[in-house]
Amino acid sequence: MATKLNVRYSANTPALAILAGARLSGIEVEANPDKNLPKETVPILYLPTGEEFVGTGMALRYIARAGKCDGFYGSDALLSTQVDQWLDFLSCLKPGSGFPSACEYVNEYLALRTFLVGNSITAADVAIWGSLTICPQFNMVKKGGKAPHLTRWYDFVASKPEMIATVEQCAALKGGSGPKPAAGAKGGAKDDKGSSGGSFDIDLIGAEMGKVVTRFPPEPSGYLHIGHAKAAMLNEYFARTWKGKLIVRFDDTNPSKESDEFQQSIIEDLAKLGIVGDMVTHTSDHFDKLLEVGEKLIKEGKMYIDNTPVEQMRAERMDGIESKCRNQTVEKNMELWKEMVKGSEKGCECAARFKMDMKADNKTLRDPVAYRCNLTPHHQTGTKYKVYPTYDCACPYVDAVEGVTHALRTSEYKDREAQYIWAQKLMGVRKVHIWEYSRLNFVNTVLSKRKLQWFVDQKHVSSWTDPRFPTVQGICRRGMQVEALREFMLLQGASKNVNLMEWDKLWAINKKIIDPVCPRHTAVLAGAKVPFTLTNGPASPEVVIVPRHKKHPAAGQKATTMMKSLWLDAVDAGAVKEGEEITLMDWGNAFVRSIQKDASGAVVGLTGELHLEGSVKNTKLKVTWLPQIDDLVELKLVELGHLITKKKIEEEDDIVDLVNTESWSEVAALGDANMRSIAKGDVIQIERKGYYICDEVYMGPSKPLVLFNIPDGRTKGMMN
């Protein structure tokens, strides 16, 4: 038998551990990088016999057992088990907020050790080295200087000739732009700018370990969407990486748009995302002090009260024309300020404006509004206040007084950075460093809360949690796993490059997470099913117990009924030819002896016979099937599309013209009897139909099991 193996992997995420393990074990493995595979694709080791091992851990287990390197899998039962533990630990070294903690654990473990297991290099060392080498976050861990033992061990392993040769091999296969070892390793680079993913290997200006404070400041005027999720995760990431603090602050400065419902939804979403702030505050906590600051600015001549009509004020700012009120006396400004504080009719006609620079090329500096009246009761403070600071006024002030060291803002706020700095100088508070990152933009998607609210108000969606919505609750209801969302965000890094992204990459990551564990079930379309009669089938129904997932025992078992009378999907029945041998999945082969058709030529019945000794390798058609029993479960399969028909939405587009009125479709189906036990939120795979999440449990024929299709990154569907 041939001994040459084959490993297929994404060219952007080389299978370093598998290839290096093969070198050390004396096994020849052919490397096959695929540039078309997503970066998050796990490597697959193919054997000459046709078997395959998915993932680094499984592949290394085989190589270690089959190889010629004594002790590579441990020299006794204890050491082999310890190697297995480290191979299982690979899942903890995925990019994410838990990565620094995982590195810290390995660092402590290696304090008095040269190798992870025993006294020589094993598959454990190779596996961990490979994962760290391709992870951009490891550079940040090394830079922090808090993992000396891990760094020592890593540099030692990376210096092995087999490791160096493997890195060079992968680089050559990729055309010279292959994997770069983490900083400090022999042959390595200081960063990973050659990677296709994002990077966290950045310098936070003025950052000190243990002193970094970031903030996530959502406005409680809508549900969190995927863009907010990125902001929250990035702020949490930098706070945890620098062992600092994360402030969750509700920016509640506009009572007209805010509510307790929205605030509560944000709290729930952050909990779902696993984000916990070290402090939870509200901008409204600072209203009294902000009013004092406003009065102080007026008395210092740094702010004035303007009763210019809104449209005129906007036009004057655009043209660089000073307001007639700009140079009025402090006394007049104080008089009008008091009217604003009272919320009088006269006060409501006014706005307080910072006195900056009306001739500035950067128009955000042309005396922006700092305070305005609003008589709507505030969801936190009621009717106590009648004048509220704008975001441009409150944010730089509260950031400073709450101790924020680094304010992460999307690059769309680039022009407002100068305004932020100027406002802090005007108000006499300390400077906060600003770090920009790119805003998430997805095809066929709106992330404006105003536009999302319009969809809700116009009944184009059921609510903010509609599975077609890009809100956290919407996409999670659609089947998105939080782990996938987090991995996707961290793959983006803190990049400043603005891209219009497809949804397929995110859904592909999600598939990678759900596929190894979700139970398998079978269904046929209720209105398009065809009977298949097996003349030599079981005389009476036979029930066998089989795994719900062949490679994941924890998914449990299910009962499968084998009998003479089956249901096939009409599309499969129509593809069969008389005399053809087909495979009935999870049973065996069968010959189709006769095909019955109606007047239109549609197949209405099949007759055949089992041929269980036949080889599945010799059949072209592998079909799913169901027994014709009364216990089948009524299903409603829901397919979802984009809410927007245009891929890239321009500023001048009218959202009304872009609504996809066919974004929701559903079809009745019958599922295997085991689907009765599926609970709300359960994720399953219906064989040959795709992945689904349960939205409504089965309550009987009149209340079927409602399943939403989950995109897999390849098939067409919502956000895919």
WOZI-V214138 format. One record per residue. RES is the residue in three letters. D_CENTER is the distance of its C-alpha to the mean C-alpha in Angstrom with 2 decimals. Layout:
((RES:D_CENTER) (RES:D_CENTER))
This chain:
((MET:43.55) (ALA:41.57) (THR:39.57) (LYS:37.29) (LEU:33.61) (ASN:30.77) (VAL:27.19) (ARG:24.66) (TYR:21.53) (SER:19.38) (ALA:21.63) (ASN:18.94) (THR:18.41) (PRO:22.01) (ALA:23.15) (LEU:25.20) (ALA:25.80) (ILE:27.01) (LEU:29.26) (ALA:30.64) (GLY:31.24) (ALA:33.15) (ARG:35.27) (LEU:36.18) (SER:36.99) (GLY:39.15) (ILE:37.21) (GLU:36.75) (VAL:33.24) (GLU:32.59) (ALA:29.41) (ASN:27.73) (PRO:24.87) (ASP:23.20) (LYS:22.00) (ASN:20.47) (LEU:18.03) (PRO:14.40) (LYS:14.15) (GLU:12.11) (THR:14.94) (VAL:17.02) (PRO:20.72) (ILE:23.34) (LEU:26.95) (TYR:29.50) (LEU:32.99) (PRO:36.09) (THR:36.70) (GLY:33.55) (GLU:31.59) (GLU:28.18) (PHE:26.10) (VAL:22.31) (GLY:20.62) (THR:22.29) (GLY:23.68) (MET:25.46) (ALA:26.75) (LEU:28.21) (ARG:29.85) (TYR:31.68) (ILE:32.66) (ALA:33.91) (ARG:36.03) (ALA:37.34) (GLY:38.05) (LYS:41.22) (CYS:40.04) (ASP:41.69) (GLY:39.53) (PHE:36.23) (TYR:35.01) (GLY:37.17) (SER:40.94) (ASP:41.15) (ALA:39.30) (LEU:38.13) (LEU:36.76) (SER:35.09) (THR:33.32) (GLN:32.18) (VAL:30.79) (ASP:28.86) (GLN:27.43) (TRP:26.11) (LEU:24.68) (ASP:22.78) (PHE:21.68) (LEU:19.69) (SER:16.58) (CYS:16.88) (LEU:16.83) (LYS:13.27) (PRO:11.74) (GLY:10.72) (SER:12.89) (GLY:14.98) (PHE:16.06) (PRO:19.01) (SER:20.28) (ALA:20.27) (CYS:22.23) (GLU:24.52) (TYR:25.31) (VAL:26.22) (ASN:28.23) (GLU:30.29) (TYR:30.86) (LEU:32.23) (ALA:34.56) (LEU:37.63) (ARG:36.44) (THR:36.61) (PHE:34.54) (LEU:31.91) (VAL:34.30) (GLY:38.08) (ASN:40.05) (SER:38.68) (ILE:35.49) (THR:33.61) (ALA:30.57) (ALA:28.81) (ASP:29.48) (VAL:28.48) (ALA:25.13) (ILE:24.14) (TRP:25.57) (GLY:23.59) (SER:20.21) (LEU:21.17) (THR:22.56) (ILE:19.47) (CYS:17.20) (PRO:17.47) (GLN:17.09) (PHE:20.36) (ASN:22.30) (MET:21.44) (VAL:22.54) (LYS:25.72) (LYS:26.41) (GLY:26.28) (GLY:29.24) (LYS:28.36) (ALA:28.09) (PRO:31.53) (HIS:32.03) (LEU:28.73) (THR:29.51) (ARG:33.05) (TRP:31.99) (TYR:29.36) (ASP:31.94) (PHE:34.49) (VAL:32.46) (ALA:31.24) (SER:34.94) (LYS:35.91) (PRO:37.29) (GLU:35.13) (MET:31.92) (ILE:33.21) (ALA:34.32) (THR:30.97) (VAL:29.12) (GLU:31.83) (GLN:31.67) (CYS:27.97) (ALA:28.57) (ALA:31.54) (LEU:29.80) (LYS:27.16) (GLY:29.98) (GLY:30.14) (SER:26.59) (GLY:25.32) (PRO:23.83) (LYS:25.20) (PRO:25.88) (ALA:24.76) (ALA:27.20) (GLY:30.49) (ALA:30.62) (LYS:33.49) (GLY:32.81) (GLY:29.57) (ALA:28.34) (LYS:27.48) (ASP:24.02) (ASP:21.65) (LYS:21.86) (GLY:22.53) (SER:19.01) (SER:16.94) (GLY:13.83) (GLY:13.73) (SER:16.02) (PHE:16.65) (ASP:20.25) (ILE:21.58) (ASP:24.53) (LEU:24.16) (ILE:27.63) (GLY:29.70) (ALA:27.17) (GLU:28.96) (MET:27.65) (GLY:27.72) (LYS:28.28) (VAL:25.06) (VAL:24.04) (THR:21.02) (ARG:20.28) (PHE:17.69) (PRO:19.99) (PRO:18.68) (GLU:21.47) (PRO:22.04) (SER:22.68) (GLY:19.77) (TYR:16.62) (LEU:13.51) (HIS:11.36) (ILE:8.02) (GLY:10.31) (HIS:11.62) (ALA:8.48) (LYS:8.44) (ALA:12.15) (ALA:12.18) (MET:10.17) (LEU:12.34) (ASN:15.39) (GLU:14.89) (TYR:14.35) (PHE:17.60) (ALA:19.46) (ARG:18.92) (THR:19.53) (TRP:22.73) (LYS:23.62) (GLY:23.98) (LYS:23.04) (LEU:20.36) (ILE:21.85) (VAL:20.19) (ARG:22.57) (PHE:23.01) (ASP:24.45) (ASP:26.90) (THR:29.42) (ASN:29.68) (PRO:31.06) (SER:31.36) (LYS:27.64) (GLU:26.55) (SER:26.88) (ASP:26.50) (GLU:24.30) (PHE:21.66) (GLN:22.04) (GLN:21.76) (SER:18.59) (ILE:17.00) (ILE:18.39) (GLU:16.98) (ASP:13.42) (LEU:13.64) (ALA:15.14) (LYS:12.44) (LEU:9.89) (GLY:12.75) (ILE:13.86) (VAL:17.65) (GLY:19.79) (ASP:23.07) (MET:24.63) (VAL:24.00) (THR:26.21) (HIS:27.12) (THR:28.58) (SER:31.33) (ASP:32.35) (HIS:33.79) (PHE:35.52) (ASP:39.00) (LYS:38.62) (LEU:37.12) (LEU:40.20) (GLU:42.40) (VAL:40.67) (GLY:41.25) (GLU:44.92) (LYS:45.27) (LEU:43.84) (ILE:46.32) (LYS:49.21) (GLU:48.24) (GLY:48.18) (LYS:44.48) (MET:43.52) (TYR:45.46) (ILE:45.47) (ASP:45.30) (ASN:46.43) (THR:45.80) (PRO:44.28) (VAL:40.53) (GLU:40.88) (GLN:43.71) (MET:41.83) (ARG:38.89) (ALA:41.37) (GLU:43.23) (ARG:40.14) (MET:39.31) (ASP:42.90) (GLY:43.33) (ILE:46.11) (GLU:46.84) (SER:47.10) (LYS:50.63) (CYS:49.45) (ARG:48.13) (ASN:51.41) (GLN:52.71) (THR:54.09) (VAL:52.22) (GLU:54.43) (LYS:53.36) (ASN:49.69) (MET:50.16) (GLU:52.00) (LEU:49.19) (TRP:46.56) (LYS:48.37) (GLU:48.33) (MET:44.57) (VAL:44.21) (LYS:46.47) (GLY:44.55) (SER:47.82) (GLU:48.19) (LYS:49.19) (GLY:46.29) (CYS:43.76) (GLU:45.06) (CYS:44.04) (ALA:41.07) (ALA:41.12) (ARG:40.24) (PHE:39.71) (LYS:42.49) (MET:40.80) (ASP:41.86) (MET:42.64) (LYS:43.39) (ALA:40.19) (ASP:38.51) (ASN:35.19) (LYS:35.62) (THR:33.32) (LEU:36.24) (ARG:38.75) (ASP:39.39) (PRO:36.15) (VAL:36.47) (ALA:35.97) (TYR:37.07) (ARG:37.71) (CYS:39.17) (ASN:37.42) (LEU:39.41) (THR:36.60) (PRO:36.36) (HIS:33.42) (HIS:31.26) (GLN:31.80) (THR:35.20) (GLY:36.93) (THR:39.74) (LYS:40.48) (TYR:39.36) (LYS:40.26) (VAL:38.91) (TYR:35.35) (PRO:33.91) (THR:31.55) (TYR:28.14) (ASP:29.87) (CYS:32.43) (ALA:30.64) (CYS:27.55) (PRO:29.57) (TYR:32.02) (VAL:29.79) (ASP:27.62) (ALA:30.90) (VAL:32.55) (GLU:29.60) (GLY:29.50) (VAL:26.34) (THR:26.75) (HIS:23.83) (ALA:22.37) (LEU:19.09) (ARG:19.30) (THR:17.82) (SER:20.30) (GLU:21.50) (TYR:23.45) (LYS:25.28) (ASP:28.56) (ARG:28.34) (GLU:28.16) (ALA:31.96) (GLN:32.37) (TYR:30.29) (ILE:32.53) (TRP:35.67) (ALA:34.94) (GLN:34.62) (LYS:37.95) (LEU:39.60) (MET:38.62) (GLY:39.68) (VAL:36.56) (ARG:35.06) (LYS:32.75) (VAL:28.98) (HIS:27.21) (ILE:24.62) (TRP:21.71) (GLU:20.05) (TYR:16.67) (SER:15.53) (ARG:14.26) (LEU:11.40) (ASN:13.42) (PHE:12.65) (VAL:15.55) (ASN:17.38) (THR:15.56) (VAL:17.08) (LEU:15.47) (SER:18.93) (LYS:19.61) (ARG:23.14) (LYS:22.32) (LEU:19.94) (GLN:22.87) (TRP:25.13) (PHE:23.31) (VAL:23.77) (ASP:27.35) (GLN:28.31) (LYS:27.10) (HIS:24.98) (VAL:22.37) (SER:23.25) (SER:21.47) (TRP:18.49) (THR:16.80) (ASP:17.63) (PRO:15.19) (ARG:15.61) (PHE:14.54) (PRO:11.40) (THR:11.80) (VAL:9.64) (GLN:12.51) (GLY:12.81) (ILE:9.60) (CYS:9.88) (ARG:13.48) (ARG:12.66) (GLY:11.33) (MET:7.56) (GLN:7.46) (VAL:6.45) (GLU:6.81) (ALA:4.40) (LEU:1.57) (ARG:4.65) (GLU:5.71) (PHE:4.28) (MET:5.62) (LEU:8.45) (LEU:9.23) (GLN:9.97) (GLY:12.31) (ALA:14.77) (SER:15.98) (LYS:18.35) (ASN:18.27) (VAL:17.45) (ASN:16.13) (LEU:15.70) (MET:12.69) (GLU:12.62) (TRP:10.00) (ASP:11.17) (LYS:9.32) (LEU:5.85) (TRP:8.18) (ALA:10.09) (ILE:7.78) (ASN:7.63) (LYS:11.35) (LYS:11.99) (ILE:11.15) (ILE:13.09) (ASP:15.87) (PRO:17.69) (VAL:18.17) (CYS:18.31) (PRO:21.99) (ARG:23.74) (HIS:25.93) (THR:28.18) (ALA:28.94) (VAL:31.29) (LEU:31.52) (ALA:34.22) (GLY:35.88) (ALA:35.76) (LYS:36.88) (VAL:39.92) (PRO:42.13) (PHE:42.75) (THR:45.86) (LEU:46.48) (THR:50.22) (ASN:50.07) (GLY:47.14) (PRO:47.55) (ALA:50.62) (SER:48.72) (PRO:44.98) (GLU:43.58) (VAL:40.56) (VAL:38.65) (ILE:35.85) (VAL:32.96) (PRO:29.53) (ARG:26.61) (HIS:24.72) (LYS:27.07) (LYS:25.00) (HIS:23.65) (PRO:26.69) (ALA:24.82) (ALA:23.84) (GLY:27.52) (GLN:30.17) (LYS:31.26) (ALA:34.65) (THR:35.45) (THR:38.72) (MET:40.69) (MET:43.52) (LYS:45.58) (SER:43.94) (LEU:40.36) (TRP:38.03) (LEU:36.27) (ASP:34.06) (ALA:36.38) (VAL:34.45) (ASP:35.13) (ALA:38.70) (GLY:39.30) (ALA:38.27) (VAL:40.80) (LYS:44.30) (GLU:47.37) (GLY:48.04) (GLU:44.49) (GLU:43.01) (ILE:39.49) (THR:37.22) (LEU:36.41) (MET:33.14) (ASP:33.60) (TRP:37.34) (GLY:39.08) (ASN:40.85) (ALA:43.09) (PHE:45.42) (VAL:45.44) (ARG:49.18) (SER:49.40) (ILE:47.32) (GLN:48.38) (LYS:47.63) (ASP:48.55) (ALA:50.55) (SER:47.55) (GLY:46.70) (ALA:43.64) (VAL:43.41) (VAL:44.31) (GLY:44.98) (LEU:45.00) (THR:47.39) (GLY:47.06) (GLU:47.54) (LEU:45.53) (HIS:45.77) (LEU:43.88) (GLU:45.45) (GLY:43.81) (SER:41.10) (VAL:37.58) (LYS:37.56) (ASN:40.29) (THR:38.67) (LYS:36.65) (LEU:35.39) (LYS:33.40) (VAL:33.20) (THR:31.75) (TRP:34.35) (LEU:35.23) (PRO:38.60) (GLN:40.67) (ILE:40.69) (ASP:40.64) (ASP:37.73) (LEU:35.03) (VAL:32.31) (GLU:31.91) (LEU:28.40) (LYS:26.83) (LEU:24.13) (VAL:22.11) (GLU:20.70) (LEU:18.75) (GLY:18.81) (HIS:17.84) (LEU:19.65) (ILE:20.77) (THR:23.06) (LYS:22.85) (LYS:20.28) (LYS:20.80) (ILE:22.20) (GLU:24.99) (GLU:26.40) (GLU:29.53) (ASP:27.95) (ASP:28.88) (ILE:25.97) (VAL:28.63) (ASP:29.38) (LEU:25.86) (VAL:25.06) (ASN:24.39) (THR:26.79) (GLU:25.84) (SER:22.14) (TRP:22.94) (SER:25.05) (GLU:26.04) (VAL:28.40) (ALA:30.43) (ALA:30.31) (LEU:31.82) (GLY:29.97) (ASP:31.45) (ALA:33.11) (ASN:30.63) (MET:28.02) (ARG:30.07) (SER:28.41) (ILE:24.79) (ALA:23.43) (LYS:21.16) (GLY:17.50) (ASP:18.49) (VAL:16.64) (ILE:19.20) (GLN:20.06) (ILE:23.12) (GLU:24.88) (ARG:24.96) (LYS:23.27) (GLY:19.61) (TYR:17.08) (TYR:17.55) (ILE:16.79) (CYS:19.86) (ASP:20.25) (GLU:23.99) (VAL:26.04) (TYR:29.22) (MET:32.27) (GLY:34.78) (PRO:35.69) (SER:35.56) (LYS:32.14) (PRO:30.09) (LEU:26.81) (VAL:24.14) (LEU:21.20) (PHE:18.32) (ASN:17.39) (ILE:13.85) (PRO:13.31) (ASP:13.24) (GLY:12.68) (ARG:16.46) (THR:18.29) (LYS:18.79) (GLY:17.28) (MET:15.35) (MET:12.62) (ASN:13.44))
